[in-house]
């Protein structure tokens, strides 16, 4: 799917998987941003216990769904971290 230079090659047989990879990459980026924002709000004490619980449950369910979709399309977490060349990887490496 990828060439040595990091570019994605589209192949008729893998278009759906490649498209899902791109969509899941964007969702993962948004999920990580939402998680960071939630942690910041937890630390600041801006949330009620009910809000904290609801946000925690929502983020947990989203992470589970992401795992499920990655498994369905044979993708690993590393597959979602697109290399942006001189800018480095799209997602922070944990």
Secondary structure, DSSP 8 states (H G I E B T S, - for coil): -B-TTS-B---GGGHHHHHHHHHHHHHHHHHHHHHHHHHHHHHHT-S-HHHHHHHHHHHHHHHHHHHHHHHHTT--GGGGS-B-GGG-BSS---
